[in-house]
Amino acid sequence: MSVTGHIRTAPARCDEYGYGLGRPSGILVFRYRSAGAMEFGANRQDFLHQLYWSPDGMLSTVYGRHSRFVGPQEAFWSERAVNHEVRAADRQTVYRICLRQTPEALTDLRIGPVEVGREAARLIQMIGSPGCGESEALIAREQIMAALLPSPCDVTALGATGHGHALAVARVLSHDPGDATPLDEWAARLHISTKTLQRDFLREFGMSYTHWRTGLRLRTARVLLGTEPVTTVARRVGYASPSAFVMAFAKEYGLTPGRYLRNLRESETI
């Protein structure tokens, strides 16, 4: 397998793991981590399908006229020969998986978000780290391929039965962190009580819905800062005014977006 495409990062560590390369059943895994922002720009792999996943942050994706965000519960899938761009924030881990074969459930999906369950996430991290043998990795590859599914966009299709209501809301909100839907409306869509949904957020994330949504918005903002003006970033992540966004950002990270950007640029020149 060979990989081309423009990847712009600050000084970064990139670890590469290949298993069964040269065969249709092979897999190539890159694990990136950078002090600054990472941008996988204008990628169009003529020979390889690609899957991008981050366990600890948001990914900003652009393809055609579509622009959306992907959180840790999902990955971004692109068939070969489809132009796309992916961006991650500073100090974020990104796995980029290259395949010759298409997972069976994704045969009708040229590009877009796909589900990544906890077991698939564990397996991706396993084969993207030292010490994994080839036979073990190729078995894991088959399990990952079988687990990948297109992501539903409707919250009622994600978690309308049993547990998992908070995860369903979190996945839909990750596509559009600026969505201002209140907790009671999400609960109504799921046909559960507001208290039940709030308890599910506390059980799943250890925090309230409001606290979790604020964190999501600010993590997304870190991906966008440097590519868009602060006023645009504030609006895209759901703040009514730039001043409200600056105050929330400074409370969370201890510095304003402007200072954050200056620090980021300084790290990228080191």
N, C-alpha and C positions, 0 to 999 in steps of 0.2 A: 504494500500500500504506500502511496505517496500523498503528501498533503501540501497544498499551496494555499495562498490567500494572505491578506494583510492583517497582521495582529500588532496593535500598538499598545504598549504598556510602559510603565516606568520600569526601572530595573526589576526584573521579576525572576522567580524560580519557575522553571517548567520541567516537570518530570514526565517521562514518556514510558509507556508500558505497552508492548505489543505481544499478541498471542495468536499463533496460527496465521501469521502474515503471509500474504500471497495466495491464500485460499479464500473462497467465498465465505467460509465460516469463521474467518479471522476477525479480530477486533483490535483497534488501536486506541489507546486512552492517553490523553494529555491532561495533566493536572497543573493548573496555573495558580500562582499566588503572587501578588504584586504589592509594593508599597503605595502605588498610585492606581489610578483608574485603568481598566483594561477595555480595549475596544477591538472587537473582531470585525473589521470593516470590509465591506464589499467581497464577502466570501461566496464563491461559486465553485463547488467541487464537482468536476465533471465525472469523477470516478467513485466518489465516496459520499454516502449519506452521513449526516452529522446530527449529533445530539448534544445539547449544551445543558448543564445542570449545575446549580450552586446550592450547597447545603446550608449556607450561612448568610444569604443575602438575596437581593432582587436582581433580576436581569431585565434590561430594557432591550426589546427586540423591534426591528423594523424590517418589513418585507412588503414590497410593492407600496401601496398606499396605506398599509396597516401598520399601526404602532401600538404595542401593548407590553405589559409587564408580566414576568413569570416569577413566582416565588418558589421556595424550597419544596413545596408539594408537587411541583411540576417541572418539566424540562421543556426545552424548545427543540423541535424536530424540523429538519430540513432535508428533503430529498436532494440528491446530487443535481447539479446544474440549475439550482434555484438561487437567485441572488438574495442575500440577507445580511443584516448587521446585528451584532449583539454587543451590549455594553454592560460592564460590571463596575461596582464601586471599588474604592481602595481597600486594601487588606481583606480581600474577599477571595475565597477559593472557588475556582471554576473548573469543572470537568468537561472536556470536549472529547466526545466518543465518535469514532469514525468506523463506518460499517459498509460492507459491500451489499449485504442483503437488507431487505425491508422487513421489519416486524409484521407479522400477519395482520394484526389489527390496524396497522397504519397504511395499508396498501392504497386506500382512497384519500390519504392525507398527504398533500405535497409539502405543506409547511404549516407550522402552528404549534401550540402547546399540547403536551401530552402528560398524562398522570404518571407520577413516580411515587409508589407506595413505600412504606418503611423498609420492606425487605429488598425491593429493587434498589433503594438508596444505599442500604448496607452493602449490597453486592457491588455496586458501582465503586464505592469507596474501597472495597476489598481488592478489586482488580486494578484499581488506580493507586496502589501502594506497594512497597517492596515486599518480597517474600511470597508472593502468590505464584504457585506453580501453573504451568500452561494447561494441564488437563483440568485442574480445578477452575481456572479462569474461563475455559471454554464451556464448562458446565454452567458456570455463573452467567456467561453470555447468553446461553439459551434461556435461562430463567428470566433474565432482564428483558430479552426480546419478547418473551411470552407475557410479561407483566405490563408492557407499555400499551396504553390505551389513549385514544383521543380524549381531550378534556371536555366534559359538558360545560356549557356556559350558564345554564339555568340552575339556581340554587336548589330548586325543588327536585331536580334530577340527581343531585349530588348526595343529599343527606336527609331525605324525608322520612327515613325509618330508623328507629333505634338510636344509638349514639352516633356521633360524628356531625352533629348540627353545626358546631363551631368551626370544624374543619371545612365544612361546605361553604359557610359564609366567608371564611378566610381565603379560600381558593378563588371565589368569585371576586372578592375585593382586591385580591392581588393583581387582577387584570386591570383594574381601574381604581387605584388608591384614593382618587379624588371623589369617589362616590359618597354622597352625603346621606345615604339611607340610614335612618336611626335603627336602634336595636329592636324596638317594638315592631317595626315594619318587616324586618328580616324574620322575626318570630312568626308574624302573621303569614308570611309566604310559606313557612315551613309547617304551619298548622300546629305550633306549640306555643306555650306561654313565654312571655318575656323573661320571667324568672328562670325557667328551664334553660333557655338559651344563655342567659348570663352565667348560670351555674356550669354550663358546658364549657364556656370560655375559661372560667376559673379552673376547671378540672383539666382542660386540654393545654392551656397556655400559662396557667398560674397568675392570671391577671384579668381585669375587666375588659369588656368589649372596647370601651373608650380608650383605655390605656393601650390595648393591643393595636387598635387602628392608628393611634398617634405614632407608635413605633413603626408600623408599616409605612406610613406616609413619609416619615423622616428617613427611613432606610432607602426608600425610592428616590427621595430628593438627592441623596448622596450620589446616586447613579447619574442623575440629570445635571447636577451642578458642573459647570465647566463647558457644557455644550449648549445650555440655554440660559437666558437671563434669569436672575433671581425672581423677578415678578412673574415670569412664565412658569418657573418651577413651582412657585407658591400656588399658583392657580391649578396646575396640573395635579398636584397632590392634595388639593382640597381645602386650601386656606383662603379665607375671604379677603385677606389683605397681606401684602408682603411683610408688614410689621408684625402681624400675628405669626407668620411663618418664621421670621427671624428670631422672635422671642422663644418659640417652641424649640427651634433648632439649637439655640444657645443653651436652653435649659437641659436638653438631652445630651449634647456633646461638649458643653463648656466653652464654646466659641461660636462666633457668628458665621453665617455662610461665607461671607467675604474673607474672614480670617482662615476658615477651613480651606477655601480655594487657594489662598496664598501658601499655606502650608503644603497643600497637595502639589502645587507647581514647584515648590522648592524641593520636595522629595523626588520629583520626576527628573530634576537636573543633577541630582547626586550621582 
